[in-house]
């Protein structure tokens, strides 16, 4: 069923017949008036710190394993433990108090980064990957816990969490480039500095976050966060001088970096009707979601993560024609440009809507083909053109992600929406896992091809 932008909770495009500056001002005023500053800051920092190490590790992948091991190994170690944690932890993590969980997550994250930093380049890469796994487990458990915690603090906490995780990609990649390239710190020193970032999580929980809602609800029955239709709440709020939060904010907050965020938010606490659904009915419903929503999301994630981990380490140019002094500098800067594109497109959902999901997905596959051909044939004349393509890749990836879930919220019936969001979000995790295996094979193949054809730059990269 088609809905107008106002009824779907999404702002119309500027200049569209249904747009008006009064509507924009009213929504903005409503949002600002409803903000509990302490809650917003705490959850924004939760989202930022819980996800920033994931990005830093991927940005440092070149320095962690050098040129002898494909960077897809780091991607797999950074994603798979988190994904498995989200599958298993919901069955027991509710027995652990939130305060205890915070200490566990901080300890795991810091220990993982310290292990990575203190392992010398001459030692086994497997030791560094153990540190990556520890950080990944912490990230997965943190994602489950903080999304569960939003139940006690309302929609604004969910929006703040999503905004923080969105900023983590940009800040994490920028931070690593800034420390290692701009300031000139060693990789070890940069990773050591990152190991202390999780302490901010302790400050956010114990000093910034108001604990009143947690104490007040300690003896109440836990109600699912998604019992109520977000769009219905938005329509009611619009009729009452925009007293509620825009639904686009709530929906966008689910669209964060990292695998299966929406799945966690919507499926961790199923409604009674969802629990009664038969397995056969759920499988049938999943089939109906595959072609309109799951397949384009799967394609875009396979393409972009194969580019990032398998192709971009081989997108090298002579140093005298680039802004870099070392070949190792190409990889983290590509990651930064990608994250800038993702951040911009993920933040644009309230203003720009794309309904044909296959178009940007296929354009992303075209990016993969183009960059792979360049790695083989070396026909792009300037690294600055590659910079533009990588930025465009980030725009396409974030665009497909947010618009996939916006389409589900707009077109799937309310009674099926909870399951549909969770089922569809499996595509991003699946796409990352598939890409990790593809990228391991592609990087080795592309590097060997380049060496055989007189370009040995990929062999000159040394681990930090």
C-alpha positions as CSV (number, residue, x, y, z in Angstrom):
1,X,0.0,0.0,0.0
2,X,1.4,3.4,-1.0
3,X,1.6,6.1,1.6
4,X,2.3,9.8,1.5
5,X,5.6,11.0,3.0
6,X,3.8,12.6,5.9
7,X,1.9,9.4,6.8
8,X,5.0,7.3,6.5
9,X,6.9,9.4,8.9
10,X,9.4,10.5,6.2
11,X,9.9,14.1,5.2
12,X,9.1,14.9,1.5
13,X,11.9,15.9,-0.8
14,X,12.7,19.7,-0.7
15,X,10.7,21.3,-3.5
16,X,8.1,18.6,-3.7
17,X,4.5,19.7,-3.7
18,X,3.9,18.1,-0.2
19,X,6.9,19.8,1.3
20,X,6.8,23.0,3.4
21,X,9.3,24.9,5.6
22,X,6.6,25.0,8.3
23,X,6.6,21.2,8.4
24,X,10.4,21.0,8.6
25,X,10.5,23.6,11.4
26,X,7.8,21.9,13.3
27,X,9.5,18.5,13.1
28,X,12.9,20.0,14.2
29,X,11.3,22.0,17.0
30,X,9.5,18.9,18.2
31,X,12.7,16.8,18.1
32,X,14.7,19.4,20.1
33,X,12.0,19.9,22.7
34,X,11.7,16.2,23.4
35,X,15.4,15.6,23.9
36,X,16.6,14.5,27.3
37,X,20.2,15.7,26.9
38,X,21.8,13.2,29.3
39,X,20.0,10.2,27.7
40,X,20.8,11.4,24.2
41,X,24.5,11.9,25.0
42,X,24.9,8.6,26.9
43,X,23.3,6.5,24.1
44,X,25.2,8.4,21.4
45,X,28.4,7.5,23.1
46,X,27.3,3.9,23.6
47,X,26.7,3.6,19.9
48,X,30.0,5.3,19.0
49,X,32.3,3.4,21.3
50,X,30.6,0.0,20.8
51,X,31.2,0.2,17.0
52,X,34.3,2.4,16.6
53,X,36.8,-0.4,17.4
54,X,35.2,-2.5,14.7
55,X,36.0,0.2,12.2
56,X,39.5,0.9,13.5
57,X,40.4,-2.8,13.2
58,X,39.2,-2.9,9.6
59,X,41.2,0.3,8.9
60,X,44.3,-1.3,10.4
61,X,43.8,-4.7,8.6
62,X,46.7,-3.9,6.3
63,X,49.0,-3.2,9.2
64,X,47.9,-6.2,11.2
65,X,48.6,-8.9,8.6
66,X,50.9,-7.3,6.0
67,X,50.9,-8.5,2.4
68,X,51.2,-12.2,3.0
69,X,47.7,-12.8,4.4
70,X,44.5,-11.5,2.8
71,X,42.6,-8.7,4.6
72,X,39.4,-10.8,4.4
73,X,40.8,-12.8,7.3
74,X,40.5,-9.8,9.5
75,X,37.0,-9.0,8.3
76,X,35.9,-12.5,9.1
77,X,37.5,-12.4,12.6
78,X,35.9,-9.0,13.1
79,X,32.4,-10.0,12.0
80,X,31.7,-13.7,12.7
81,X,32.1,-13.7,16.5
82,X,29.8,-10.7,16.8
83,X,27.2,-12.3,14.7
84,X,27.4,-15.6,16.6
85,X,27.2,-13.7,19.9
86,X,23.9,-12.1,18.8
87,X,22.5,-15.5,17.9
88,X,23.3,-17.1,21.3
89,X,23.4,-14.3,23.9
90,X,19.7,-13.4,23.9
91,X,18.9,-16.7,25.7
92,X,21.0,-15.9,28.8
93,X,22.3,-12.3,28.8
94,X,19.1,-11.0,30.5
95,X,20.3,-12.7,33.7
96,X,23.4,-10.4,33.9
97,X,22.8,-6.9,35.3
98,X,23.6,-4.0,32.9
99,X,26.3,-2.6,35.2
100,X,28.1,-6.0,35.1
101,X,27.8,-6.2,31.4
102,X,29.4,-2.8,30.9
103,X,32.5,-3.9,32.8
104,X,32.6,-7.1,30.8
105,X,32.4,-5.3,27.5
106,X,35.0,-2.7,28.4
107,X,37.4,-5.5,29.6
108,X,37.0,-7.5,26.5
109,X,37.4,-4.6,24.1
110,X,40.4,-3.1,25.9
111,X,42.0,-6.6,26.3
112,X,41.5,-7.3,22.6
113,X,43.1,-4.0,21.4
114,X,46.0,-4.4,23.9
115,X,46.7,-7.9,22.6
116,X,46.7,-6.6,19.0
117,X,48.9,-3.7,19.9
118,X,51.5,-5.6,21.9
119,X,51.9,-8.5,19.5
120,X,55.0,-7.6,17.4
121,X,55.0,-8.0,13.6
122,X,57.4,-10.9,13.9
123,X,54.9,-13.0,16.0
124,X,52.0,-15.1,14.7
125,X,49.1,-13.2,13.1
126,X,46.9,-15.7,14.9
127,X,47.6,-13.9,18.2
128,X,46.4,-10.6,16.8
129,X,43.3,-12.3,15.4
130,X,42.5,-13.5,19.0
131,X,42.5,-9.9,20.0
132,X,40.1,-9.1,17.1
133,X,37.8,-11.9,18.2
134,X,37.7,-10.5,21.8
135,X,36.7,-7.1,20.5
136,X,34.1,-8.6,18.2
137,X,32.4,-10.5,21.0
138,X,32.3,-7.3,23.0
139,X,30.7,-5.4,20.1
140,X,28.0,-8.1,19.5
141,X,27.1,-8.3,23.2
142,X,27.1,-4.6,23.5
143,X,24.8,-4.2,20.6
144,X,22.3,-6.6,22.1
145,X,22.5,-4.9,25.5
146,X,22.3,-1.3,24.5
147,X,19.4,-1.9,22.2
148,X,17.6,-3.7,25.0
149,X,18.4,-0.8,27.3
150,X,16.6,1.6,24.9
151,X,13.3,-0.1,26.1
152,X,13.6,1.8,29.4
153,X,14.5,5.2,27.8
154,X,12.2,5.5,24.8
155,X,12.5,6.4,21.1
156,X,15.0,9.2,21.6
157,X,17.6,6.7,23.1
158,X,17.1,4.5,20.1
159,X,17.7,7.5,17.7
160,X,20.8,8.5,19.7
161,X,22.2,4.9,19.6
162,X,21.7,4.8,15.8
163,X,23.3,8.2,15.3
164,X,26.3,7.2,17.4
165,X,26.8,3.9,15.5
166,X,26.5,5.9,12.2
167,X,29.2,8.3,13.4
168,X,31.5,5.4,14.5
169,X,32.3,4.5,10.9
170,X,33.4,8.0,10.0
171,X,35.2,8.8,13.3
172,X,36.9,5.4,13.5
173,X,38.4,5.5,10.0
174,X,39.3,9.2,10.3
175,X,41.0,8.6,13.7
176,X,43.2,5.8,12.4
177,X,44.3,7.8,9.3
178,X,44.9,10.9,11.5
179,X,47.0,9.0,14.1
180,X,49.1,7.0,11.7
181,X,49.4,9.3,8.6
182,X,48.8,12.9,9.7
183,X,50.3,12.8,13.2
184,X,52.8,10.1,12.3
185,X,52.3,7.8,15.3
186,X,53.3,4.2,15.0
187,X,50.6,1.6,14.4
188,X,51.3,0.2,17.9
189,X,50.9,3.5,19.6
190,X,47.7,4.2,17.6
191,X,46.2,0.9,18.7
192,X,47.2,1.5,22.3
193,X,45.4,4.8,22.3
194,X,42.3,3.0,20.8
195,X,42.4,0.5,23.7
196,X,41.4,3.2,26.2
197,X,38.3,4.3,24.2
198,X,36.0,1.8,25.9
199,X,36.5,3.6,29.2
200,X,34.1,6.2,27.8
201,X,31.4,3.6,27.9
202,X,31.9,3.4,31.7
203,X,31.6,7.2,32.0
204,X,28.5,7.2,29.9
205,X,26.7,4.5,31.9
206,X,27.7,5.5,35.4
207,X,28.1,9.2,35.2
208,X,25.9,10.5,32.3
209,X,23.0,8.1,32.0
210,X,20.1,8.8,34.4
211,X,19.4,5.5,36.2
212,X,15.9,6.4,37.3
213,X,14.1,4.6,34.5
214,X,16.1,1.4,35.2
215,X,15.3,1.5,38.9
216,X,11.6,2.4,38.4
217,X,11.1,-0.5,36.0
218,X,13.1,-3.1,38.0
219,X,9.9,-4.8,39.3
220,X,7.8,-4.3,36.2
221,X,7.1,-6.8,33.5
222,X,9.3,-6.4,30.5
223,X,7.4,-5.2,27.5
224,X,8.7,-5.5,23.9
225,X,10.0,-2.3,22.3
226,X,8.1,-2.9,19.1
227,X,4.6,-3.6,20.5
228,X,3.4,-0.3,19.0
229,X,3.4,0.8,15.4
230,X,6.0,3.5,14.9
231,X,4.0,5.0,12.0
232,X,0.8,5.1,14.1
233,X,2.7,7.0,16.9
234,X,4.0,9.4,14.3
235,X,0.5,10.0,12.9
236,X,-0.9,10.6,16.3
237,X,2.0,13.0,17.1
238,X,1.5,14.9,14.0
239,X,-2.1,15.5,14.9
240,X,-1.0,16.9,18.2
241,X,1.3,19.7,17.1
242,X,4.2,17.2,16.4
243,X,4.6,16.4,20.1
244,X,6.2,13.0,19.3
245,X,9.5,12.2,17.6
246,X,9.5,11.9,13.9
247,X,9.3,8.3,12.9
248,X,12.1,8.8,10.4
249,X,14.4,9.4,13.3
250,X,13.4,6.2,15.0
251,X,13.6,4.2,11.9
252,X,16.9,5.7,10.8
253,X,18.3,4.8,14.2
254,X,18.0,1.1,13.4
255,X,20.1,1.6,10.3
256,X,23.5,1.5,11.9
257,X,26.9,0.1,10.7
258,X,27.7,-3.5,11.5
259,X,25.6,-6.6,10.9
260,X,22.1,-7.3,12.1
261,X,21.3,-4.2,14.1
262,X,17.7,-4.1,13.0
263,X,17.4,-7.8,13.5
264,X,18.5,-7.3,17.1
265,X,16.1,-4.5,17.8
266,X,13.0,-6.1,16.4
267,X,13.5,-9.8,17.0
268,X,15.1,-9.9,20.5
269,X,11.7,-9.4,22.1
270,X,9.0,-10.9,19.9
271,X,5.4,-10.2,20.4
272,X,3.0,-13.0,21.5
273,X,1.6,-13.3,17.9
274,X,5.1,-13.7,16.5
275,X,5.8,-16.5,19.0
276,X,2.7,-18.3,17.9
277,X,3.7,-18.2,14.2
278,X,4.5,-21.5,12.8
279,X,7.9,-22.1,11.3
280,X,6.3,-22.9,7.9
281,X,4.5,-19.5,8.0
282,X,7.8,-17.7,8.7
283,X,9.6,-19.4,5.9
284,X,6.8,-18.6,3.5
285,X,6.9,-14.9,4.6
286,X,10.7,-14.9,4.2
287,X,10.3,-16.1,0.6
288,X,8.1,-13.1,-0.2
289,X,10.8,-10.8,1.2
290,X,13.7,-12.2,-0.8
291,X,13.4,-10.5,-4.2
292,X,12.1,-7.1,-3.2
293,X,14.3,-6.5,-0.1
294,X,16.8,-9.2,0.8
295,X,18.5,-9.7,-2.6
296,X,19.4,-6.1,-3.3
297,X,20.7,-5.7,0.3
298,X,22.7,-8.9,-0.1
299,X,24.2,-7.9,-3.4
300,X,25.3,-4.5,-2.2
301,X,27.0,-5.9,0.9
302,X,28.8,-8.6,-1.1
303,X,30.0,-6.0,-3.6
304,X,31.1,-3.3,-1.3
305,X,32.9,-5.5,1.3
306,X,34.6,-7.4,-1.5
307,X,35.9,-4.1,-2.8
308,X,37.0,-2.9,0.6
309,X,38.8,-6.0,1.8
310,X,39.7,-7.8,-1.4
311,X,40.2,-5.2,-4.2
312,X,41.2,-1.9,-2.5
313,X,44.5,-3.4,-1.0
314,X,45.6,-3.8,-4.7
315,X,44.5,-0.3,-5.9
316,X,48.0,1.1,-5.8
317,X,49.7,3.8,-7.8
318,X,53.3,5.1,-8.0
319,X,54.0,7.1,-4.8
320,X,55.3,10.1,-6.8
321,X,51.8,10.5,-8.4
322,X,49.9,10.1,-5.1
323,X,49.5,12.1,-1.9
324,X,51.1,9.3,0.1
325,X,54.7,8.5,1.2
326,X,54.1,4.8,1.7
327,X,52.1,2.2,-0.1
328,X,50.4,1.1,3.2
329,X,48.7,4.5,3.3
330,X,46.4,3.8,0.4
331,X,44.3,1.2,2.2
332,X,43.2,3.1,5.4
333,X,42.5,6.3,3.3
334,X,40.2,4.3,1.0
335,X,38.4,3.1,4.1
336,X,38.0,6.6,5.3
337,X,36.5,7.8,2.0
338,X,34.1,4.9,2.0
339,X,32.9,5.7,5.5
340,X,32.4,9.4,4.6
341,X,30.1,8.2,1.8
342,X,28.2,5.8,4.1
343,X,27.7,8.4,6.8
344,X,26.3,10.9,4.3
345,X,23.9,8.5,2.7
346,X,22.7,7.0,6.0
347,X,22.0,10.4,7.3
348,X,19.9,11.4,4.2
349,X,16.9,9.2,4.7
350,X,14.6,12.0,5.9
351,X,15.3,14.0,2.7
352,X,16.1,11.6,-0.1
353,X,14.1,8.4,-0.7
354,X,15.0,5.7,-3.3
355,X,12.3,3.2,-4.1
356,X,14.0,1.1,-6.7
357,X,16.6,-0.8,-4.7
358,X,18.0,-2.8,-7.5
359,X,19.4,0.2,-9.3
360,X,22.0,1.2,-6.7
361,X,22.7,-2.4,-5.9
362,X,23.6,-3.1,-9.5
363,X,25.6,0.1,-9.7
364,X,27.6,-1.2,-6.7
365,X,28.3,-4.5,-8.6
366,X,29.4,-2.3,-11.5
367,X,31.9,-0.6,-9.1
368,X,33.3,-4.0,-8.1
369,X,33.7,-5.0,-11.8
370,X,35.3,-1.6,-12.7
371,X,37.8,-1.6,-9.8
372,X,38.7,-5.3,-10.3
373,X,39.4,-4.6,-14.0
374,X,41.6,-1.6,-13.0
375,X,43.6,-3.8,-10.6
376,X,44.2,-6.2,-13.5
377,X,44.7,-3.8,-16.4
378,X,45.8,-0.5,-14.7
379,X,43.8,1.8,-17.0
380,X,42.6,4.5,-14.5
381,X,45.1,7.3,-14.9
382,X,44.9,8.9,-11.5
383,X,44.4,7.8,-7.9
384,X,42.1,10.7,-7.4
385,X,39.6,9.1,-9.8
386,X,39.7,6.0,-7.6
387,X,39.1,8.3,-4.6
388,X,35.9,9.5,-6.2
389,X,34.8,5.9,-7.0
390,X,35.4,4.7,-3.4
391,X,33.4,7.7,-2.1
392,X,30.6,6.8,-4.6
393,X,30.8,3.2,-3.3
394,X,30.1,4.4,0.2
395,X,27.1,6.5,-0.9
396,X,25.6,3.6,-2.7
397,X,26.1,1.2,0.2
398,X,24.5,3.4,2.8
399,X,21.7,4.4,0.4
400,X,20.6,0.7,-0.2
401,X,20.8,-0.1,3.5
402,X,18.6,2.7,4.8
403,X,16.1,2.7,1.9
404,X,15.6,-1.1,2.2
405,X,14.3,-0.8,5.8
406,X,12.4,2.4,4.9
407,X,10.6,0.5,2.1
408,X,9.7,-2.3,4.5
409,X,8.3,0.2,7.1
410,X,6.4,1.9,4.4
411,X,4.9,-1.0,2.5
412,X,4.8,-4.1,4.7
413,X,1.6,-4.5,6.8
414,X,2.1,-3.6,10.5
415,X,1.4,-7.1,11.7
416,X,4.3,-8.4,9.5
417,X,6.7,-5.6,9.9
418,X,8.5,-6.8,13.0
419,X,9.4,-10.1,11.4
420,X,10.1,-8.6,8.0
421,X,12.7,-6.1,9.4
422,X,14.5,-8.9,11.3
423,X,14.4,-11.4,8.5
424,X,15.7,-8.9,5.9
425,X,18.5,-7.6,8.0
426,X,20.1,-11.1,7.8
427,X,21.1,-10.1,4.3
428,X,23.8,-7.7,5.5
429,X,25.4,-10.2,7.8
430,X,25.3,-12.8,5.1
431,X,26.7,-10.5,2.6
432,X,29.7,-9.6,4.8
433,X,30.5,-13.2,5.5
434,X,30.3,-14.1,1.8
435,X,32.5,-11.1,0.9
436,X,35.1,-12.1,3.5
437,X,35.7,-15.4,1.7
438,X,35.6,-13.8,-1.7
439,X,38.0,-11.1,-0.7
440,X,40.6,-13.5,0.7
441,X,40.8,-15.2,-2.7
442,X,40.6,-12.0,-4.8
443,X,43.4,-10.2,-3.0
444,X,45.9,-13.0,-3.4
445,X,44.9,-13.5,-7.1
446,X,45.0,-9.7,-7.9
447,X,48.4,-9.2,-6.2
448,X,49.9,-12.2,-7.9
449,X,48.6,-11.0,-11.2
450,X,50.1,-7.5,-10.7
451,X,53.5,-9.0,-9.7
452,X,53.5,-11.2,-12.8
453,X,52.9,-8.1,-14.9
454,X,55.6,-5.9,-13.5
455,X,53.7,-4.1,-10.7
456,X,55.1,-5.4,-7.3
457,X,53.7,-2.6,-5.2
458,X,51.4,-4.9,-3.2
459,X,54.5,-6.9,-2.1
460,X,56.2,-3.7,-0.8
461,X,53.5,-3.2,1.9
462,X,54.8,-4.1,5.3
463,X,52.8,-4.7,8.5
464,X,52.9,-1.9,11.0
